[in-house]
């Protein structure tokens, strides 16, 4: 792999949506807002702030309207909302979301588990959302669509890469500019990632393509490097490595934001994110969610955070 070049890597923070959706301890609305405001201060330009889904399906995020209406919006930051259906899109638009992220699985089985419908019905619903946004005069909202289980499905196993590419092309043909390839349950490996990213970049620009990796099997950051080397420049990550899919057995957290930013800092890849602020914010997470989190850098510190020399060494 060649990492001599230093093109920026854009990190989209997803802790406040994907990170919190699986938590069993209720996080108060004010605390969600404070978390997002803290993330805004770290230098992110994109934050997935919440979702507008059925409260029965994802009770942890049932306060999406209040969260979006309560955050202190920073100029230059895009606040994204996940919206699987047109009703959710209407709510997100009313809450002034800057971007709507639509989600459909490449796997029929996972889509039925996650969205309670076939892929065909999901695509039809996407068309309704596109028409809804197109019908709003002077609408400033942008659209992104995710191909979930793009690298493997916990129910069906291997996913045909041709199918993933065809779904990405279908999204673009519908008028959806942004595309995300999601490794929903952490089944991807670096060679697979490099191959699929290269293929999708033939149809989607690097500026419009996002990669969403989970660290379920410990390959998250390796997959980031493989995708970056293949030309991808945008990546989702969650503070503290929070997250997981409630409808995917064995799914664990997203790649950890501070670990990703630390890796980029060490390698000279610019992110524009303040690592020290990020680590400080991550260290507040155990109190927020009621358990330890998986991030490593917040525990170990940066390489430059050196330790005092033991006194006995000074006497040798």
N, C-alpha and C positions, 0 to 999 in steps of 0.2 A: 504494500500500500504506500502511496505517496502523499505525505501531509506537509510538504515543504511550503505549499501555498497557504495563505492566511486569509481566505475569504470568510466573512462573518458567518456565524451559525446563529440562526434566530430561534430562540426558545419561547414557546408558548406555554405559559403556566396553567395547569389544569387541576391543581389541588382542590380548589373551591368547588369544582363540579365532579370530575371523575374521582378525585381524591376522597371527597366526603360522602359520595353516594352509597358506599358500602358500610359506613360506620354505623355501629349499633347504638352508640351513645349520641343523643341529640345534641347538636351544636347550635346554640342560640343564634338567632338572626343577627343580633348585634355583634356577636363574635365572628360570624361569617363575614360581615361587612368590614370589621376591623382587620381580618386576615387579608381580604382583597385590597384594602387600602394599604396595608403593609407591603403587599406584593407590588402594588403600583409604585411604591417608593423605592423599590429595588432596581428599577430600570427596565422592566418588561414593557414591550410594546403591544403584546397580545396576552390577554388573560381570559380563560374560559370561566366566567363568573358563576354560572349556574345552569339549571335546565328547567324546562317547562314541560314536564311529563305528568302523568297521573300520580297523585300523591299516594295512591294505593300501591303503585308499582315501585316508586322510589320515595318513601316517606321522609327520608333524611333531607331531601331537597324540596320539600313542599312549600317553602317560603321564598321561592324564586322571585316573585313579583316584589316582595318587600326588600330583598337583597339588592336587586337591580335599582330600585328606587332610592336605596339608602347609601350606596357607595359614593365616595368622593371621586368623581371622574377626573382623570388627568389628561391634559391635552397630549395627543399623540399616542394614547393607549386605546386599543380596540378591545371592547368588552364583548365576549362571545357568549351566546346562549345555545345550548343543545335543544333542538326541537324535532321530535320524531314525526309529529303530525301537524296538520294545518291549524288545529285549535291551539296547540302550543305555540305555533308561529304567531298567531294573533296576539296571544298574551305577551310574547317576547317583544313584538313590535310596540305594543302599548307601554312596555317597560323601557323602551328606547335602547334595546340591544343594538350594538353596532354591526354584529354579524350573526347569522343563524347557521348553526352546524347541524346538518341533517345526517341521519345514520341509517344505513342498511347493511346487513351482513352479506358477504359473498356466499355464505352457507345458508341454504334454505332452512335447515334444522335450527341453527342458532338464531336466524331471523324470527322464526316462529316462537322460539323461547324468549327472545329479547323484546320483540315488537308485537308479538301475538298476531302475526300476519305473514303471508308469503312475500317473497321478494318482489313479485309482480305488483302486489297491492302497495308495497312500500314505494316503489317507483312511481306509481300513479299518484300517490299522496305527495311525492316530491314535486310532481307537475303542478298540483294544486297550490303548493307553497310558492313555486316560481311565479305562477300567475298572480297570486296574492300580492307579492312584492312588486311585480311589474305593473300592477294596477294602481299602485300608490304613487301619486305625482310627487316628484322631487324626493323620492325615497333614497336615503343615503345608506341603507343597510346593504351589506354584501352577503353572499351565500357561499357556504362550503359544504361539501358532502363527503361523508366518510364511508370507506369500504371496510367494514369490520370483518374480522376473521380472515384478513387478506393473506395471511401467511400460514393458516391452519385453523381447523375447527375442532373443539374438544369432543364433538359428537361425530363428525364426518371424517376427521383426519385431514389428509392433504387436500388443498384447494387448487384447482386447475389455474395456472397463471393466466391462460388465455381468458378465463372468465373474469379475473380481476381487471385485466386490461380493458376488456369490453365494457365492464361496469364503469370504469373511470371515463371511458370515451362517451358512454351514454349520459353520464352526469354533465360532461362538457356540452354535449349536443342539446341538452335541456336548458343550457344557459347558466349553469353553475360554474363559477370561475375556479374556486378552490377545491382541491381534492386531498383527502387524507387517506393514507393506507395504514390500517390499524392492525397491529399484532395483539389481538384482544386478550389472548391468554398466554402470551409469551412462548409461542411455538416456533418462532423464526430463528434462523441461523445466519451468520454473516454472508456466506456464499449465496444463499437463497435471496437475502435482502439485496445484495449488489445486483443480482440478475434481474429481479422484478423492478427495482427502482430504475435501472437502465431502460427497461422496456417502457415503463410508464412515462419517463421523461421524454420519450419520443412523441408523446401526445399532450403533455402538461409541462409548462415551464417550471423551473426550479423555484421561482418566486411564488408559484401557486400550489406547490406540492408540499404536504406535511407528512411526516412519519410519526407514528404513535406506537411506541414500544412499551411492553411490560417486562419486568425482570424476573418473571416466574421461575425460569430455569438458569438465571445468572448470566444471560447473554445480552442484556439490555444495552450496555454501553458499547460492547463489541459490535452490536448491530448498528448503533449510531455511527460508528466510525466507518463501517462498510457502506452505509447509505451516503454519508458525507463524501467518501472517496468516489462513489458512483455519481455524484453531482447533486444530491439533495442538500438543502440548506435550512429547512424548517423542521423543528422537532417539538413534539409535546413532551412535557415532563411535569412531575408533581412534587411539590415541596415535601421533603422527608420520605419520598417514595410511597406516599399514600395511594390508596385506590385499589381497584379491582372490579371485575364485572360481576354483578349479583346473579347473572344468568349463565355463568360459565364455571363449571366445577373446577376447583383447584386454582382459579385465577388469583394471582397476588398483585402487588402494587405496581404502579407505573415506574419507569425509570426515575431516579431521584434527581430533582432539579439541581440541588447544590453539588451533588456528585458529578453531574454532567458539566455544570459551569466550572467546577474545579478542574476537571479533566481538560476542558478547553483552555482554561487559563494556563495550565501547565504546558500545553502543547502550542500555545501562541495563537489559538483560534479565537478571534474576538466574538463576544456575545453581547456586550453592552450592559451586562447585569452585574450589580455590585455583590460580590461573593460574601464579603463580611456581613453586610446587611442580611443577606439570604441565610447565612448560618445562624445569625442571631434570631431570625424569625423562625427558623426550623426548630430551634431549641425550645420554643414555646409550644410546640405541637403536642408533646405527651400530656401536658395539662389540659389542652383543648379537647383531645379525642379520648383521653383516658387510658392510654397505653403507649409503650415505646414504639418508635418508628424505625424503619429499616435503613435510613440514610447513614452513610459512613463518615462523611467529612465533618458533619456536625458533632460527631463523637470524637473523632481523632484529631480534628483541626487541620489546617492547611499545612503543606510542606514547609512553608516559611515561618510557621508558628513554632519556633524552637523552644526547647526546654532548658531550664537552668542546669549548669554542670553540677553534678553531685559534689558535695564538699570534700569527700574523701579523694576524689580525683585530683583536686587542687593540691593535695599533699604528696602526691606520688612524684 
